Amino acid sequence: MTTTTETKGQKETSLFVRFGDWLSNASMDRSGLTEVTIRLMREDCHLATRVSEIRNSESDPLTPEEVETLMGEKHLNYIADQTGQSLEAIENALTGVLPMLANLLRVDPERLFQYQCKI
């Protein structure tokens, strides 16, 4: 009998899958993390400004500690409550998601926030 053990990355929904859902206009982000993060940025212009200042690329993601500092405990707890994910999983996922959202905020903020209107 073969037992398959999932890696940490397999247990967490891939950030690329979540972002791909968004880019392809899939009806729902699998974890809800991207949707909740965009909603937070839309409601909190200070958070959106901090995110837009991220200059990291996909090849140089943020660290979980940087995510924690950038997002703050209040926002991370809100995302955890809304998505049902652990704080650790959220911080790990946001290390790559936030730089992608930052790029979109700088390049095409209307498209980023339009996503919220389609839901």
VOVOZA-981506 format. One line per field, with one value per atom (N, C-alpha, C, O, CB): atom name; x, y negated, z. Coordinates in Angstrom, 2 decimals. Glycine has a CB too. Layout:
// residues N
a = [CA_...]
X = [X_...]
Y = [Y_...]
Z = [Z_...]
//
This chain:
// residues 119
a = [N_CA_C_O_CB_N_CA_C_O_CB_N_CA_C_O_CB_N_CA_C_O_CB_N_CA_C_O_CB_N_CA_C_O_CB_N_CA_C_O_CB_N_CA_C_O_CB_N_CA_C_O_CB_N_CA_C_O_CB_N_CA_C_O_CB_N_CA_C_O_CB_N_CA_C_O_CB_N_CA_C_O_CB_N_CA_C_O_CB_N_CA_C_O_CB_N_CA_C_O_CB_N_CA_C_O_CB_N_CA_C_O_CB_N_CA_C_O_CB_N_CA_C_O_CB_N_CA_C_O_CB_N_CA_C_O_CB_N_CA_C_O_CB_N_CA_C_O_CB_N_CA_C_O_CB_N_CA_C_O_CB_N_CA_C_O_CB_N_CA_C_O_CB_N_CA_C_O_CB_N_CA_C_O_CB_N_CA_C_O_CB_N_CA_C_O_CB_N_CA_C_O_CB_N_CA_C_O_CB_N_CA_C_O_CB_N_CA_C_O_CB_N_CA_C_O_CB_N_CA_C_O_CB_N_CA_C_O_CB_N_CA_C_O_CB_N_CA_C_O_CB_N_CA_C_O_CB_N_CA_C_O_CB_N_CA_C_O_CB_N_CA_C_O_CB_N_CA_C_O_CB_N_CA_C_O_CB_N_CA_C_O_CB_N_CA_C_O_CB_N_CA_C_O_CB_N_CA_C_O_CB_N_CA_C_O_CB_N_CA_C_O_CB_N_CA_C_O_CB_N_CA_C_O_CB_N_CA_C_O_CB_N_CA_C_O_CB_N_CA_C_O_CB_N_CA_C_O_CB_N_CA_C_O_CB_N_CA_C_O_CB_N_CA_C_O_CB_N_CA_C_O_CB_N_CA_C_O_CB_N_CA_C_O_CB_N_CA_C_O_CB_N_CA_C_O_CB_N_CA_C_O_CB_N_CA_C_O_CB_N_CA_C_O_CB_N_CA_C_O_CB_N_CA_C_O_CB_N_CA_C_O_CB_N_CA_C_O_CB_N_CA_C_O_CB_N_CA_C_O_CB_N_CA_C_O_CB_N_CA_C_O_CB_N_CA_C_O_CB_N_CA_C_O_CB_N_CA_C_O_CB_N_CA_C_O_CB_N_CA_C_O_CB_N_CA_C_O_CB_N_CA_C_O_CB_N_CA_C_O_CB_N_CA_C_O_CB_N_CA_C_O_CB_N_CA_C_O_CB_N_CA_C_O_CB_N_CA_C_O_CB_N_CA_C_O_CB_N_CA_C_O_CB_N_CA_C_O_CB_N_CA_C_O_CB_N_CA_C_O_CB_N_CA_C_O_CB_N_CA_C_O_CB_N_CA_C_O_CB_N_CA_C_O_CB_N_CA_C_O_CB_N_CA_C_O_CB_N_CA_C_O_CB_N_CA_C_O_CB_N_CA_C_O_CB_N_CA_C_O_CB_N_CA_C_O_CB_N_CA_C_O_CB_N_CA_C_O_CB_N_CA_C_O_CB_N_CA_C_O_CB_N_CA_C_O_CB_N_CA_C_O_CB_N_CA_C_O_CB_N_CA_C_O_CB_N_CA_C_O_CB_N_CA_C_O_CB_N_CA_C_O_CB]
X = [0.84_0.00_0.89_1.81_-0.96_0.61_1.38_0.66_-0.53_1.64_1.38_0.83_1.46_2.68_1.07_0.62_1.10_1.05_0.02_0.27_2.18_2.25_2.33_3.20_3.47_1.42_1.43_2.50_2.72_0.06_3.15_4.11_3.34_2.14_5.11_4.03_3.42_2.83_1.73_4.46_3.56_3.09_1.84_0.99_4.17_1.71_0.52_-0.68_-1.81_0.78_-0.44_-1.54_-2.13_-3.34_-1.06_-1.29_-1.76_-2.09_-1.35_-0.69_-3.14_-3.47_-2.36_-1.94_-4.86_-1.89_-0.81_-1.18_-2.27_-0.45_-0.28_-0.54_-0.70_-1.43_0.58_-0.02_-0.15_-1.52_-2.07_0.96_-2.06_-3.41_-4.41_-5.30_-3.75_-4.28_-5.21_-5.13_-6.16_-4.91_-3.93_-3.78_-4.23_-4.80_-2.32_-3.97_-4.44_-5.96_-6.52_-3.92_-6.62_-8.07_-8.53_-9.45_-8.60_-7.86_-8.23_-7.99_-8.86_-7.46_-6.81_-6.48_-7.40_-7.72_-5.04_-7.82_-8.66_-10.14_-11.00_-8.39_-10.45_-11.83_-12.61_-13.82_-12.53_-11.92_-12.63_-13.63_-13.42_-11.63_-14.71_-15.80_-15.41_-15.99_-17.00_-14.44_-14.11_-12.66_-12.17_-15.04_-11.99_-10.65_-10.78_-11.62_-9.99_-9.98_-10.13_-10.04_-10.76_-9.10_-9.19_-9.05_-9.74_-10.03_-7.59_-10.00_-10.58_-9.53_-9.86_-11.55_-8.28_-7.23_-7.03_-6.93_-5.94_-6.97_-6.77_-7.94_-7.74_-6.58_-9.15_-10.34_-10.38_-10.64_-11.58_-10.12_-10.16_-9.06_-9.28_-10.01_-7.88_-6.77_-7.08_-6.81_-5.48_-7.65_-8.02_-9.09_-9.02_-8.53_-10.06_-11.11_-10.51_-10.91_-12.16_-9.56_-8.90_-8.17_-8.23_-7.90_-7.49_-6.76_-7.73_-7.45_-5.89_-8.86_-9.86_-10.46_-10.76_-10.98_-10.63_-11.23_-10.22_-10.61_-11.89_-8.94_-7.90_-6.84_-5.94_-7.27_-6.95_-6.02_-4.58_-3.65_-6.44_-4.39_-3.03_-2.40_-1.22_-3.03_-3.19_-2.70_-2.39_-1.34_-3.74_-3.30_-3.07_-1.80_-1.05_-4.27_-1.55_-0.33_0.89_1.87_-0.35_0.86_2.01_2.26_3.40_1.78_1.18_1.33_1.89_2.75_-0.03_1.42_1.89_3.37_4.00_1.09_3.93_5.35_6.26_7.49_5.59_5.69_6.49_7.14_6.47_5.61_8.41_9.15_9.75_10.54_10.26_9.38_9.89_9.27_8.14_9.60_10.01_9.52_9.17_9.41_10.56_8.61_8.30_9.55_9.49_7.63_10.69_11.93_12.54_13.51_12.93_11.99_12.48_11.27_10.98_13.36_10.55_9.33_9.64_10.78_8.57_8.60_8.72_8.95_8.70_7.45_9.41_9.50_8.20_7.52_10.77_7.85_6.67_6.75_5.73_6.49_7.95_8.12_7.79_7.17_9.55_8.21_7.89_6.38_5.82_8.64_5.74_4.29_3.61_2.69_3.78_4.07_3.48_3.63_2.69_4.15_4.79_5.03_4.17_3.58_6.52_4.10_3.35_1.85_1.18_3.65_1.32_-0.13_-0.63_-1.72_-0.51_0.15_-0.28_-1.17_-1.84_-1.03_-1.15_-1.88_-3.39_-4.03_-1.62_-3.94_-5.38_-5.82_-6.80_-5.76_-5.10_-5.47_-5.23_-6.04_-4.67_-4.13_-3.86_-4.92_-5.36_-2.46_-5.33_-6.38_-7.70_-8.45_-6.55_-7.99_-9.21_-9.18_-10.17_-9.37_-8.06_-7.93_-8.09_-8.76_-6.56_-7.46_-7.57_-9.02_-9.49_-6.70_-9.73_-11.13_-11.98_-12.86_-11.66_-11.72_-12.51_-12.23_-13.12_-12.27_-10.99_-10.60_-10.52_-10.51_-9.28_-10.47_-10.34_-8.94_-8.74_-11.29_-7.98_-6.59_-5.83_-6.22_-5.88_-4.74_-3.89_-3.11_-2.91_-2.93_-2.67_-1.85_-0.58_-0.16_-1.49_0.02_1.24_0.98_1.78_1.79_-0.13_-0.45_-0.70_-0.28_-1.69_-1.38_-1.66_-0.37_-0.15_-2.61_0.48_1.75_2.57_3.17_2.55_2.62_3.39_2.81_3.56_3.42_1.50_0.87_1.06_1.32_-0.62_0.93_1.05_2.47_2.65_0.59_3.48_4.85_4.96_5.76_5.83_4.18_4.19_3.02_3.15_4.21_1.87_0.67_0.82_0.46_-0.56_1.34_1.44_2.30_1.90_2.01_3.47_4.22_3.44_3.55_5.54_2.66_1.84_0.76_0.50_1.21_0.11_-0.92_-0.31_-0.93_-1.67_0.89_1.57_1.81_1.59_2.90_2.26_2.49_1.19_1.18_3.10_0.12_-1.16_-1.66_-2.26_-2.20_-1.42_-1.81_-1.11_-1.69_-1.50_0.15_0.91_0.53_0.46_2.41_0.28_0.05_-1.41_-1.69_0.49_-2.34_-3.74_-4.65_-5.30_-4.06_-4.71_-5.51_-7.00_-7.68_-5.33_-7.52_-8.93_-9.24_-10.27_-9.34_-8.37_-8.58_-8.54_-9.33_-7.52_-7.62_-7.50_-8.77_-9.30_-6.30_-9.27_-10.45_-11.74_-12.77_-10.49_-11.72_-12.88_-13.21_-14.38_-12.63_-12.19_-12.36_-13.38_-14.21_-11.02_-13.33_-14.26_-15.70_-16.63_-13.86_-15.88_-17.23_-17.87_-19.09_-17.20_-17.08_-17.60_-18.11_-18.85_-16.54_-17.73_-18.08_-19.49_-19.95_-17.10]
Y = [1.17_0.00_-1.24_-1.35_0.00_-2.17_-3.39_-4.53_-4.76_-3.73_-5.23_-6.40_-7.64_-7.75_-6.34_-8.55_-9.79_-10.88_-11.11_-10.20_-11.54_-12.65_-13.94_-14.11_-12.50_-14.85_-16.14_-17.03_-17.05_-16.81_-17.77_-18.76_-19.98_-20.11_-19.16_-20.86_-22.10_-22.88_-23.43_-22.98_-22.92_-23.65_-23.05_-23.78_-23.70_-21.73_-21.08_-21.29_-21.37_-19.59_-21.37_-21.59_-22.98_-23.17_-21.39_-23.94_-25.30_-25.44_-24.93_-26.36_-26.10_-26.31_-27.14_-28.15_-27.01_-26.71_-27.40_-28.85_-29.13_-26.69_-29.76_-31.17_-31.41_-32.32_-32.05_-30.62_-30.79_-30.33_-30.91_-30.02_-29.28_-28.83_-29.91_-30.23_-27.50_-30.46_-31.50_-32.71_-33.24_-31.92_-33.14_-34.32_-34.00_-34.85_-34.81_-32.78_-32.36_-32.38_-32.75_-30.97_-31.97_-32.05_-33.48_-33.73_-31.53_-34.40_-35.79_-36.30_-36.94_-36.64_-36.03_-36.53_-35.95_-36.62_-36.20_-34.70_-34.06_-34.31_-33.73_-32.56_-35.18_-35.50_-34.29_-34.20_-36.11_-33.36_-32.23_-32.78_-33.83_-31.23_-32.06_-32.58_-32.74_-33.56_-31.69_-31.97_-32.06_-31.69_-30.69_-31.17_-32.49_-32.19_-30.99_-31.00_-33.44_-29.97_-28.74_-28.95_-28.29_-27.76_-29.82_-30.04_-31.30_-31.44_-30.10_-32.21_-33.49_-34.52_-35.69_-33.30_-34.10_-34.98_-36.20_-37.32_-34.22_-36.02_-37.13_-38.10_-39.31_-36.63_-37.58_-38.41_-39.24_-40.45_-37.56_-38.62_-39.32_-40.38_-41.48_-38.33_-40.06_-41.02_-42.23_-43.36_-40.35_-42.00_-43.12_-43.97_-45.20_-42.60_-43.33_-44.09_-44.96_-46.11_-43.13_-44.39_-45.17_-46.38_-47.48_-44.29_-46.18_-47.29_-48.36_-49.55_-46.78_-47.91_-48.86_-49.69_-50.87_-48.11_-49.06_-49.73_-50.53_-51.43_-48.72_-50.23_-50.89_-51.44_-50.72_-49.89_-52.73_-53.32_-53.32_-53.31_-54.75_-53.33_-53.27_-51.91_-51.82_-53.55_-50.85_-49.50_-49.41_-48.90_-48.43_-49.92_-49.88_-50.63_-50.19_-50.47_-51.75_-52.52_-51.72_-51.67_-53.85_-51.10_-50.28_-49.12_-48.83_-49.74_-48.47_-47.35_-47.85_-47.19_-46.64_-48.99_-49.50_-49.85_-49.93_-50.73_-50.06_-50.39_-49.16_-49.30_-51.18_-47.97_-46.74_-46.69_-46.89_-45.46_-46.43_-46.34_-44.95_-44.76_-47.39_-44.00_-42.64_-42.00_-42.32_-41.79_-41.10_-40.37_-38.95_-38.55_-40.37_-38.18_-36.78_-36.01_-35.07_-36.13_-36.39_-35.69_-36.15_-35.55_-35.89_-37.20_-37.72_-38.03_-39.19_-39.01_-36.97_-37.21_-37.81_-37.80_-35.91_-38.34_-38.85_-37.69_-36.53_-39.66_-38.00_-36.97_-37.03_-38.06_-37.19_-35.95_-36.00_-37.13_-37.72_-34.67_-37.43_-38.52_-39.87_-40.73_-38.53_-40.06_-41.30_-41.43_-42.52_-41.35_-40.30_-40.30_-40.72_-41.54_-38.91_-40.15_-40.47_-41.96_-42.59_-39.63_-42.52_-43.94_-44.80_-45.78_-44.28_-44.45_-45.22_-45.17_-46.21_-44.70_-43.99_-43.82_-44.19_-44.74_-42.41_-43.90_-44.15_-43.02_-42.32_-45.47_-42.88_-41.79_-41.85_-40.83_-41.82_-43.05_-43.22_-42.68_-41.94_-44.71_-43.05_-42.60_-41.09_-40.40_-43.38_-40.60_-39.16_-38.34_-37.31_-38.83_-38.79_-38.08_-38.12_-37.15_-38.68_-39.24_-39.36_-38.37_-37.68_-40.81_-38.30_-37.36_-35.93_-35.11_-37.54_-35.62_-34.27_-33.95_-32.84_-34.14_-34.90_-34.70_-34.48_-33.62_-35.89_-35.25_-35.18_-33.94_-33.42_-36.41_-33.47_-32.35_-31.01_-29.95_-32.63_-31.05_-29.81_-29.23_-28.08_-28.80_-30.01_-29.54_-29.99_-30.94_-30.06_-29.30_-29.68_-30.94_-31.25_-28.53_-31.65_-32.85_-32.48_-33.22_-33.53_-31.36_-30.93_-30.69_-31.10_-29.65_-30.03_-29.76_-31.06_-31.21_-28.85_-32.00_-33.29_-34.06_-34.58_-34.13_-34.13_-34.85_-34.22_-34.94_-34.86_-32.89_-32.21_-32.50_-32.75_-30.70_-32.46_-32.72_-34.16_-34.44_-32.38_-35.09_-36.50_-36.92_-37.98_-37.34_-36.10_-36.44_-36.60_-37.42_-35.37_-35.85_-35.97_-36.75_-37.42_-34.61_-36.66_-37.35_-38.87_-39.58_-36.91_-39.38_-40.83_-41.51_-42.56_-41.14_-40.95_-41.60_-41.64_-42.61_-40.88_-40.59_-40.60_-41.66_-42.37_-39.22_-41.77_-42.78_-44.19_-45.11_-42.57_-44.34_-45.63_-46.07_-47.23_-45.56_-45.15_-45.46_-45.89_-46.88_-44.24_-45.17_-45.55_-46.89_-47.66_-44.47_-47.19_-48.50_-49.63_-50.68_-48.58_-49.40_-50.44_-50.51_-51.60_-50.18_-49.38_-49.33_-49.58_-50.35_-47.98_-48.93_-48.99_-48.82_-47.78_-47.92_-49.83_-49.70_-49.49_-48.81_-50.92_-50.06_-49.87_-48.40_-47.89_-50.71_-47.71_-46.28_-45.50_-44.58_-45.75_-45.85_-45.15_-45.30_-44.32_-45.66_-46.51_-46.74_-46.39_-46.18_-48.16_-46.32_-45.89_-44.44_-44.03_-46.04_-43.66_-42.27_-42.15_-41.23_-41.64_-43.06_-43.03_-43.27_-42.74_-44.07_-44.04_-44.35_-43.17_-43.10_-45.55_-42.26_-41.11_-40.01_-39.14_-40.56_-40.05_-38.96_-39.11_-38.27_-38.91]
Z = [0.00_0.00_0.00_0.81_1.21_-0.90_-1.02_-0.33_-0.57_-2.49_0.52_1.19_0.59_0.52_2.73_0.16_-0.42_0.64_1.26_-1.66_0.84_1.78_1.00_0.15_2.74_1.30_0.62_1.21_2.42_0.72_0.34_0.81_1.31_1.06_-0.31_1.99_2.47_1.30_1.39_3.24_0.21_-0.97_-1.58_-2.09_-2.01_-1.54_-2.07_-1.16_-1.64_-2.26_0.13_1.07_0.91_1.05_2.50_0.61_0.38_-1.09_-1.94_0.83_-1.41_-2.81_-3.44_-2.88_-2.97_-4.58_-5.26_-5.55_-6.06_-6.56_-5.22_-5.50_-6.98_-7.39_-4.94_-7.80_-9.24_-9.73_-10.66_-9.96_-9.10_-9.45_-9.07_-9.87_-8.74_-7.87_-7.43_-8.35_-8.77_-5.97_-8.66_-9.51_-10.93_-11.61_-9.50_-11.37_-12.69_-12.78_-13.81_-13.02_-11.70_-11.65_-11.89_-12.65_-10.31_-11.22_-11.34_-12.75_-13.34_-10.33_-13.30_-14.63_-15.70_-16.68_-14.97_-15.50_-16.51_-16.27_-16.94_-16.53_-15.32_-14.97_-14.49_-14.70_-16.16_-13.84_-13.24_-12.23_-11.63_-12.56_-12.06_-11.24_-9.78_-9.07_-11.34_-9.32_-7.91_-7.67_-8.19_-7.09_-6.89_-6.41_-5.49_-4.59_-5.68_-5.68_-4.91_-3.41_-2.65_-5.34_-2.97_-1.53_-1.06_0.13_-1.17_-1.97_-1.59_-1.19_-0.99_-0.48_-1.06_-0.57_-1.47_-0.96_-0.46_-2.76_-3.68_-3.60_-3.53_-5.11_-3.62_-3.56_-2.29_-2.34_-3.66_-1.16_0.13_0.19_0.70_1.30_-0.32_-0.31_-1.18_-0.78_-0.80_-2.35_-3.23_-2.55_-2.60_-4.60_-1.93_-1.23_-0.12_0.05_-0.63_0.62_1.67_1.09_1.65_2.45_-0.03_-0.65_-1.15_-1.08_-1.82_-1.64_-2.13_-0.99_-1.16_-2.88_0.17_1.32_2.14_2.88_2.20_2.01_2.82_1.88_1.46_3.86_1.57_0.60_1.11_0.31_0.26_2.43_2.97_2.68_2.34_4.49_2.82_2.49_1.00_0.62_2.89_0.17_-1.28_-1.66_-2.53_-2.02_-1.00_-1.27_-0.88_-1.63_-0.52_0.30_0.74_-0.23_-0.57_2.17_-0.67_-1.61_-2.93_-3.52_-1.84_-3.41_-4.70_-4.69_-5.75_-5.10_-3.52_-3.41_-3.43_-3.45_-2.13_-3.42_-3.49_-4.87_-5.88_-3.23_-4.90_-6.17_-6.39_-7.31_-6.21_-5.56_-5.73_-6.96_-7.34_-4.47_-7.57_-8.73_-8.31_-7.16_-9.88_-9.24_-8.96_-8.58_-7.79_-10.17_-9.14_-8.84_-7.51_-7.04_-9.97_-6.93_-5.65_-4.76_-4.47_-5.86_-4.31_-3.52_-2.17_-1.70_-3.34_-1.56_-0.19_0.77_0.43_0.21_1.95_2.99_3.80_3.79_3.92_4.50_5.36_6.39_6.75_6.07_6.86_7.82_7.18_7.81_8.37_5.93_5.22_4.99_5.10_3.86_4.68_4.50_5.80_5.79_4.05_6.91_8.21_8.52_9.00_9.31_8.26_8.50_7.59_8.03_8.30_6.32_5.33_5.59_5.55_3.93_5.84_5.98_7.37_7.51_5.67_8.37_9.74_10.26_9.51_9.83_11.56_12.21_11.94_11.72_13.72_11.97_11.77_10.40_10.32_11.89_9.34_7.99_7.83_7.21_6.93_8.37_8.25_8.98_8.47_8.80_10.15_10.88_10.13_10.13_12.28_9.49_8.70_7.53_7.27_8.18_6.83_5.70_6.21_5.58_4.98_7.34_7.91_8.24_7.97_9.19_8.82_9.16_7.91_7.89_9.96_6.88_5.65_4.81_4.15_4.83_4.83_3.96_4.69_4.06_3.33_6.02_6.78_6.75_7.14_6.26_6.31_6.26_7.50_8.18_4.99_7.78_8.91_8.55_7.38_9.30_9.57_9.33_8.58_7.68_10.66_8.92_8.23_6.75_5.90_8.88_6.42_5.01_4.26_3.11_4.91_4.91_4.27_4.02_2.93_5.14_5.03_4.86_3.75_2.94_6.18_3.70_2.65_1.27_0.33_2.90_1.14_-0.16_-0.59_-1.77_-0.10_0.35_0.01_-0.38_-0.97_1.16_-0.07_-0.46_-1.97_-2.45_0.02_-2.71_-4.17_-4.72_-5.74_-4.78_-4.05_-4.53_-4.45_-5.39_-3.73_-3.34_-3.17_-4.24_-4.73_-1.82_-4.62_-5.71_-7.03_-7.78_-5.92_-7.32_-8.53_-8.45_-9.42_-8.78_-7.29_-7.11_-7.15_-7.67_-5.78_-6.61_-6.65_-8.08_-8.43_-5.89_-8.91_-10.31_-10.99_-11.73_-11.05_-10.74_-11.33_-10.82_-11.57_-11.05_-9.56_-9.02_-9.75_-10.00_-7.52_-10.09_-10.78_-12.26_-12.82_-10.64_-12.88_-14.32_-14.70_-15.62_-14.86_-14.00_-14.38_-13.17_-13.02_-15.43_-12.29_-11.08_-11.35_-10.58_-10.22_-12.43_-12.73_-12.98_-12.53_-13.94_-13.70_-13.96_-12.65_-12.45_-14.94_-11.78_-10.51_-9.69_-9.18_-9.73_-9.57_-8.75_-9.46_-8.81_-8.31_-10.79_-11.56_-11.22_-11.24_-13.08_-10.90_-10.52_-9.40_-9.40_-10.10_-8.45_-7.33_-7.78_-7.18_-6.29_-8.81_-9.28_-10.00_-10.07_-10.19_-10.54_-11.27_-10.36_-10.80_-12.18_-9.11_-8.19_-7.68_-6.90_-7.03]
//
